């Protein structure tokens, strides 16, 4: 993957040069040389052919910017190119409010990874897996993730108009989302049944560790014998906070995660303390909305068999982006480091199918969803329109089934230990 990142800078520079020299002469590079130079030869041939033979006079600058965006998306969803005017405009905005959406890129569109509970986006029915076709009238295809995130954010009390492609809907929906300063506690805790506690971690943002630790201690004071950790939809946070939380569950000296660059230079994160929580069964609930720091936490506890991971494959975001300012003032944000779990596998892979955390137990299974659809069909075997209410019921049923699976696992382990 990182070998291609170098190619981005080379080709971007080439695009600027080509734009100024089209119609003039250029030194030809043989494609037979292969590697970067071979790829450049193909690129320059395409530019020349388009310039000379396209049916209308082409907008080469627009075409080259499109090529750059496409190249970066081929690397990963998080590498971005932002032109100078856009970068300056959006960077100056003091955006402190959000409609409650965490984004990635998929299928060329802005992809909703997670929706904050109680947010305007949740109230409008948006959910993990939906796509944003446009933001404020601007198509998200060809738009960098950085730009999409900055367009969504804004001043508290304002709104942003989006056009969403909803799961299992044929027509996009346009809606206005309110920008709000969301105040979500990092963690909540309660006893779900005798001896079993539930820890819901909503965020791993900077400063959340102490709040999470406090909730764990509260559960311990109630004498829990098993623990269910809910990381579903947890998509914001820092690696450092995830490491500190993992440290509460692991023996001292265990490798939690490693961050590596393309040359193999690595920074290891190791548990520094004896575990606060030990010798009790733990299940972790995850979904496709579990992303980034939460994946580091789930992976560490899974690798050391401290917890059983239950639910769906997680999002697979595990990289660090670094900005590079180019000669014309535009900015290139490229992934320069990857997160590796303690077992040595990267959380983020160039092939999305290999990214993320694979659960030990998938929940719900395919039969559950199929049966739900059949149970909600009319007597003549036609659907009931599958309106918004149907999908709310489906989401609630899926959430409940995942919770049931996690609770069942912990309960059985607690009973077995007590026998």
Beta strands, then each sheet from edge to edge (+ up, - down):
strand 1: 80-82
strand 2: 101-106
strand 3: 109-115
strand 4: 131-135
strand 5: 138-139
strand 6: 159-165
strand 7: 173-178
strand 8: 187-193
strand 9: 196-201
strand 10: 226-230
strand 11: 255-261
strand 12: 266-270
strand 13: 281-286
strand 14: 308-311
strand 15: 319-325
strand 16: 331-341
strand 17: 361-362
sheet 1: 1+ 16- 11+ 12-
sheet 2: 1+ 16- 15+
sheet 3: 2+ 3- 4+ 5-
sheet 4: 2+ 3- 4+ 6- 7+
sheet 5: 8+ 9- 10- 13- 14- 17-
end
